[in-house]
């Protein structure tokens, strides 16, 4: 996730991080994700975003679950492609 802030301007814009500001490191991002999980905030945030998108007719597919979203943010959860995949 840390690399995504460097590589993808859209992520920095979404997180309201300036091009020249200090970007969060991996431990900071993981602490944030763990706090979201601990207080069950990811599910609430996702439900709010989905509701707003639905109201505006912008939700194109079924809502993803917070557990899938949280899993994609955890370190090491995305494995690189190999010849076997």
C-alpha positions as CSV (number, residue, x, y, z in Angstrom):
1,X,0.0,0.0,0.0
2,X,2.9,2.3,0.8
3,X,4.2,2.1,-2.8
4,X,0.7,2.9,-4.1
5,X,0.9,6.4,-2.6
6,X,4.2,7.0,-4.5
7,X,3.1,5.4,-7.7
8,X,-0.6,6.4,-8.0
9,X,-1.4,10.2,-7.8
10,X,-5.1,9.3,-7.4
11,X,-4.4,7.6,-4.1
12,X,-2.5,10.6,-2.8
13,X,-5.4,12.9,-3.9
14,X,-8.0,10.6,-2.3
15,X,-6.0,10.6,1.0
16,X,-5.6,14.4,0.6
17,X,-1.8,14.1,0.6
18,X,0.1,16.7,-1.3
19,X,2.7,15.7,-3.9
20,X,5.5,17.1,-1.6
21,X,4.1,16.1,1.8
22,X,5.6,13.3,3.9
23,X,3.7,10.1,2.9
24,X,2.8,7.5,5.6
25,X,5.1,4.5,5.9
26,X,3.9,0.9,6.0
27,X,3.7,0.6,9.8
28,X,1.6,3.7,10.0
29,X,-0.8,2.4,7.4
30,X,-1.0,-1.0,9.2
31,X,-1.7,0.7,12.5
32,X,-4.5,2.7,10.8
33,X,-6.0,-0.5,9.3
34,X,-5.8,-2.3,12.6
35,X,-7.6,0.5,14.4
36,X,-10.4,0.4,11.7
37,X,-10.7,-3.3,12.4
38,X,-10.6,-3.0,16.2
39,X,-13.4,-0.5,16.3
40,X,-15.3,-2.1,13.4
41,X,-15.2,1.2,11.5
42,X,-14.3,-0.2,8.1
43,X,-17.8,-1.8,7.8
44,X,-19.5,1.4,8.9
45,X,-17.5,3.6,6.4
46,X,-18.1,1.1,3.6
47,X,-21.8,1.1,4.3
48,X,-21.9,4.9,4.3
49,X,-20.0,5.2,1.1
50,X,-22.2,2.5,-0.6
51,X,-25.3,4.3,0.6
52,X,-24.1,7.6,-0.8
53,X,-23.2,6.0,-4.1
54,X,-26.5,4.2,-4.4
55,X,-28.4,7.5,-3.7
56,X,-26.5,9.1,-6.5
57,X,-27.0,6.1,-8.9
58,X,-23.2,5.6,-9.0
59,X,-22.9,2.1,-7.5
60,X,-22.3,-0.1,-10.5
61,X,-22.0,-3.5,-8.8
62,X,-22.9,-5.3,-5.6
63,X,-21.1,-3.8,-2.6
64,X,-17.9,-5.5,-1.5
65,X,-17.6,-6.6,2.0
66,X,-15.4,-4.8,4.5
67,X,-13.5,-8.1,5.2
68,X,-12.5,-8.3,1.5
69,X,-11.6,-4.6,1.5
70,X,-9.6,-5.0,4.8
71,X,-7.8,-8.1,3.5
72,X,-6.6,-6.2,0.4
73,X,-5.0,-3.6,2.6
74,X,-3.0,-6.0,4.8
75,X,0.6,-6.5,4.2
76,X,1.4,-9.7,2.2
77,X,-2.2,-10.5,1.4
78,X,-1.6,-10.0,-2.4
79,X,0.6,-12.7,-3.8
80,X,2.6,-12.0,-7.0
81,X,1.6,-13.9,-10.1
82,X,3.6,-17.0,-10.9
83,X,3.7,-19.3,-13.9
84,X,1.4,-21.7,-12.0
85,X,-1.4,-19.1,-11.7
